[in-house]
Amino acid sequence: MPISPSQRRYLRSLAHDLHPVILLGAKGATPAVVKELDLALSHHELVKVKLSGGDKEARDAQIACLTDGTGAESVQQIGHTVTLFRRNEDEPKLALPR
């Protein structure tokens, strides 16, 4: 279920103080990185990822790979940092506004 604009705004406010949990290297979004991100999203629900260098198309491809591989949704992207959210259905940690 996609998140609404008010939920996206709320998640952006929560992500403001977060530091990147996943740092992509020169190889970009590998299956091992996707697996680690999947574990981080299961534990935290809201995660910042620092993307590797490259042009905008390369960063967009990395974000698409990460979101497709984990089922997460992109909350925001600022420069080389993207914030991803995926609800933990078993034990939700964040209460989203309606």
C-alpha positions as CSV (number, residue, x, y, z in Angstrom):
1,M,0.0,0.0,0.0
2,P,1.6,3.3,-1.0
3,I,2.1,6.0,1.6
4,S,0.0,9.2,1.5
5,P,1.6,12.6,1.2
6,S,0.9,13.4,4.9
7,Q,2.6,10.1,5.9
8,R,5.5,10.9,3.6
9,R,5.9,14.3,5.3
10,Y,5.8,12.7,8.7
11,L,8.4,10.1,7.7
12,R,10.7,12.9,6.3
13,S,10.5,14.6,9.7
14,L,11.5,11.4,11.5
15,A,14.4,10.8,9.1
16,H,15.9,14.2,9.6
17,D,18.1,13.1,12.5
18,L,18.9,9.7,11.2
19,H,22.4,8.8,9.9
20,P,22.9,6.5,6.9
21,V,22.8,2.8,7.9
22,I,23.8,1.4,4.5
23,L,26.7,2.8,2.5
24,L,27.0,1.7,-1.1
25,G,30.5,1.2,-2.5
26,A,31.9,1.3,-6.0
27,K,30.0,-1.8,-7.0
28,G,26.7,-0.2,-6.2
29,A,23.6,-2.1,-5.2
30,T,24.7,-5.8,-5.1
31,P,22.5,-8.7,-3.9
32,A,24.5,-8.7,-0.6
33,V,23.6,-5.0,-0.1
34,V,20.0,-5.7,-0.9
35,K,20.0,-8.5,1.7
36,E,21.5,-6.2,4.4
37,L,19.0,-3.5,3.6
38,D,16.2,-6.0,3.9
39,L,17.4,-6.9,7.4
40,A,17.8,-3.2,8.3
41,L,14.3,-2.4,7.1
42,S,12.8,-5.3,9.1
43,H,14.4,-4.0,12.2
44,H,14.1,-0.2,11.8
45,E,11.3,0.4,9.1
46,L,12.9,3.8,8.2
47,V,16.5,3.7,6.9
48,K,18.8,6.1,5.2
49,V,21.1,4.8,2.4
50,K,24.2,6.7,1.2
51,L,24.5,6.0,-2.6
52,S,27.8,5.6,-4.4
53,G,29.0,8.3,-6.8
54,G,27.8,8.7,-10.3
55,D,25.4,10.7,-12.3
56,K,21.7,11.0,-11.6
57,E,20.7,8.1,-13.8
58,A,23.1,5.8,-12.0
59,R,21.7,6.9,-8.6
60,D,18.1,6.4,-9.8
61,A,19.0,2.9,-11.0
62,Q,20.5,2.1,-7.6
63,I,17.4,3.3,-5.9
64,A,15.2,1.3,-8.2
65,C,17.3,-1.8,-7.5
66,L,17.0,-1.3,-3.7
67,T,13.3,-0.6,-3.7
68,D,12.5,-3.5,-6.1
69,G,14.7,-5.9,-4.1
70,T,13.2,-5.1,-0.7
71,G,9.7,-3.9,-1.4
72,A,10.5,-0.6,0.3
73,E,9.2,2.8,-0.8
74,S,11.4,5.8,-1.3
75,V,10.4,8.6,1.1
76,Q,12.9,11.2,-0.1
77,Q,16.2,11.7,-2.0
78,I,18.6,14.5,-1.2
79,G,21.8,14.4,-3.2
80,H,23.5,11.0,-2.6
81,T,21.3,10.0,0.3
82,V,17.9,8.3,0.0
83,T,15.4,7.5,2.8
84,L,13.5,4.2,2.4
85,F,10.5,3.0,4.4
86,R,8.9,-0.5,4.6
87,R,6.3,-1.3,7.2
88,N,7.1,-4.3,9.5
89,E,3.7,-6.2,9.4
90,D,4.5,-8.4,12.4
91,E,5.8,-5.7,14.8
92,P,5.2,-2.2,13.5
93,K,7.5,0.3,15.2
94,L,6.3,3.6,13.7
95,A,2.7,4.8,14.0
96,L,1.8,6.6,10.8
97,P,-0.8,9.3,10.7
98,R,-3.9,8.7,8.5
